[in-house]
Amino acid sequence: MSNRHLSRSIILQTLFEWDFEGTKTQEIFPIFERTIAEFAPSTNDRPFMDRLLRQILEKKRDLDILIEKAAPDWPINKISVIDRNILRIGLAELLFADRKEVPPKVAINEAIELAKTFGGETSGRFINGVLGAVYKEMGEPGKFDVPKPKKKYGNVPIDKLPVERLAGAVVYARHEGNIYMALVHDVFGHWTLTKGKLEGQESEEEGLSREAQEELGIPIKIIERLGENSYSTYHPEKGKILKHVSYFLAEAPYQELTLEKKEEQGGLDDVRWFKLVDILDLNFYDDILPIVTKAITKLAESK
């Protein structure tokens, strides 16, 4: 086992014992010292381990939010102790490490190797799916240095994946001669549209009205369909799934917005009204921008 891989294994074992026992943050360091003494008493990689462990502890809340964002069906406390701490290690290196020392591909591959060694039967795929989703949201730094991801998961072509239906909306309001748009902000630094999963046999309009009321705290009136998009994600039990989102234009009263905190919401951290003229200066995801632009065009024409 290489020194660096051994170092990550020691961090994982330390985090596992600390997390499993539910001890206070300061109590992790005696566990850390004992683990080093048992498994790597002559290590010369102590600075790396110290830095990584402290980084994880300092950024734990943010890391956990990102994990839930990338695996929205799995609240952090429902992920196994081993898997969630492997994810904390992998994300800390993916987000905060010097990329010359730990390239994104290495951070992801090392986390997968930890999962294969210490995790369960599906841990490797789960870790790969979550870290891969975060890597994509980061803009895939260094993507030209690695092979392009395959279009299949196992032997299932992407067009044969199970589909989860969602509905979203460009929500707008008129107030004192101006048009405003309600947007939610995520922990990756993007402004995006309210959306949610449809339940049972709900129609898109029924599910959207319910989800918007829950997420924004205001009622909406659906005006027309704007378009749709699809993206793949990973579910620990179902494997890779395809999420299909239908987007609508919807009107709402100009009232105070309230971002509801809920488990499946993932990493949303803000909600605001923006004047129509300011919208295109914001940071949007590439697949959302055409929907927003189409809505702005329609609203501008309706003035």
Residue pairs with C-beta under 8 A, 6 or more apart in sequence:
1 9
3 43
3 44
3 45
4 45
4 48
4 110
5 110
5 113
6 39
6 40
6 43
6 45
7 40
7 43
7 45
7 48
7 49
7 52
8 52
8 89
8 110
8 114
9 39
9 114
9 117
9 118
10 32
10 35
10 36
10 39
10 40
10 49
11 49
11 52
11 53
11 56
11 89
12 82
12 85
12 86
12 89
12 114
12 118
13 35
13 39
14 28
14 31
14 32
14 35
14 53
15 28
15 53
15 56
15 85
15 88
15 89
16 81
16 82
16 85
16 118
17 31
17 35
18 27
18 28
18 31
19 81
19 84
19 85
20 81
23 31
25 57
28 53
28 57
32 49
32 53
36 43
36 46
36 49
43 49
52 89
52 92
52 93
55 92
55 96
56 63
56 88
56 89
56 92
59 92
59 95
59 96
60 88
62 187
63 87
63 88
63 91
63 92
64 76
64 84
64 88
65 187
65 266
65 267
65 269
66 91
66 95
66 134
66 187
66 188
66 267
67 76
67 79
67 84
67 87
67 88
67 91
67 130
68 74
68 75
68 76
68 263
68 266
68 267
69 134
69 186
69 187
69 188
69 266
69 267
70 129
70 130
70 131
70 133
70 134
70 137
70 233
70 266
71 79
71 126
71 129
71 130
71 133
71 234
71 235
71 236
72 264
72 265
72 266
73 235
73 236
73 264
74 236
75 263
76 84
79 87
79 236
80 119
80 120
80 123
82 115
82 118
82 119
82 120
82 123
83 115
83 119
83 120
83 123
83 126
83 127
86 111
86 114
86 115
86 118
86 119
86 123
86 127
87 111
87 127
87 130
87 131
89 111
89 114
90 107
90 108
90 110
90 111
90 114
90 127
90 131
91 131
91 134
93 102
93 106
93 107
93 110
93 111
94 104
94 107
94 108
94 131
94 134
94 135
94 138
95 134
95 138
97 107
99 141
99 142
103 142
103 145
104 135
104 138
104 140
104 141
104 142
105 142
105 145
105 146
107 131
108 128
108 131
108 132
108 135
111 127
111 131
112 124
112 127
112 128
112 131
114 127
115 123
115 124
115 126
115 127
115 128
116 123
116 124
119 126
119 127
122 236
122 237
125 234
125 239
126 234
126 236
128 234
129 233
129 234
129 235
129 236
129 240
130 234
132 149
132 234
133 233
133 234
135 141
137 188
138 188
151 157
151 158
152 158
153 161
153 232
153 234
153 239
153 240
154 239
154 240
156 239
156 240
158 232
158 242
161 232
161 240
161 241
161 242
162 238
162 241
162 242
163 241
163 242
163 243
163 244
164 197
164 241
164 242
164 243
164 244
165 197
165 198
165 204
165 207
165 244
165 246
166 195
166 196
166 197
166 198
166 207
166 243
166 244
166 245
166 246
167 195
167 196
167 198
167 204
167 205
167 207
167 208
167 211
167 245
167 246
167 247
167 248
168 193
168 194
168 195
168 196
168 208
168 245
168 246
168 247
168 248
169 193
169 194
169 195
169 208
169 212
169 220
169 222
169 247
169 248
169 249
169 250
170 181
170 193
170 226
170 247
170 248
170 249
170 250
170 291
170 292
170 295
171 181
171 182
171 193
171 194
171 212
171 216
171 218
171 220
171 250
171 251
171 252
172 179
172 180
172 181
172 182
172 249
172 250
172 251
172 252
172 276
172 295
172 299
173 179
173 180
173 182
173 251
173 252
173 253
173 254
173 255
173 273
174 180
174 251
174 254
175 254
178 275
178 276
179 275
179 276
179 299
179 300
179 303
180 254
180 273
180 274
180 275
180 276
181 273
181 274
181 276
181 279
181 292
181 295
181 296
182 194
182 216
182 218
182 252
182 257
182 271
182 272
182 273
183 191
183 192
183 193
183 271
183 272
183 274
183 279
183 282
184 191
184 192
184 193
184 194
184 215
184 216
184 259
184 268
184 270
184 271
185 191
185 192
185 268
185 269
185 270
185 271
185 272
186 192
186 266
186 267
186 268
186 269
187 267
187 268
187 269
188 267
189 283
190 283
190 284
190 285
190 288
191 274
191 282
191 283
191 284
192 284
192 285
192 288
193 247
193 288
193 291
193 292
194 211
194 212
194 215
194 216
195 208
195 211
195 245
195 247
196 207
196 208
196 210
196 211
196 212
196 214
196 215
197 207
197 211
197 264
198 204
198 206
198 207
199 207
199 210
202 210
204 246
204 248
205 222
205 248
208 220
208 222
208 248
208 250
209 219
209 220
209 222
212 218
212 219
212 220
212 250
212 252
213 219
213 220
214 260
214 262
215 259
215 260
215 265
215 268
215 271
216 252
216 257
216 258
216 259
216 271
217 255
217 256
217 257
217 258
217 259
217 260
218 252
218 253
218 255
218 257
219 252
219 253
220 250
220 251
220 252
221 250
221 251
221 252
222 248
222 249
222 250
223 248
223 249
223 250
223 251
224 248
224 249
225 246
225 247
225 248
225 249
226 247
226 248
226 249
226 291
226 294
226 295
227 246
227 247
227 290
227 291
227 294
228 244
228 245
228 246
228 247
229 244
229 245
229 247
229 287
229 291
230 242
230 243
230 244
230 245
231 242
231 243
231 245
231 287
232 240
232 241
232 242
232 243
233 240
233 241
233 243
234 240
234 241
235 241
247 291
249 295
249 298
249 299
254 273
257 271
257 272
257 273
258 271
259 268
259 269
259 270
259 271
274 282
276 296
276 299
276 300
279 292
279 296
280 292
280 293
280 296
284 292
